[in-house]
């Protein structure tokens, strides 16, 4: 199945259920294939450049912290997202 992810001031993900819009501050579950799944809050939507020789790629940053005393996050390239949805248990 082909998925479509569009980037702007928000991120739009289109799948067989329609188009879903996400903005900074949304609590999400984000899947990259069958192996990786990130649960957290979108903290940034923009471009990411891995090093100075690479081309910038569209990406989101997800705060995956488990507690208030430690901070962890993941940069996820939008091209790698296979599924993303709002996390109903986080709100």
PyMOL commands that set and color helices and strands:
alter all, ss='L'
color gray80, all
select helices_A, chain A and resi 78-80
alter helices_A, ss='H'
color red, helices_A
select strands_A, chain A and resi 4-7+11-15+18-22+27-32+36-48+57-63+73-77+83-86
alter strands_A, ss='S'
color yellow, strands_A
deselect
rebuild
show_as cartoon
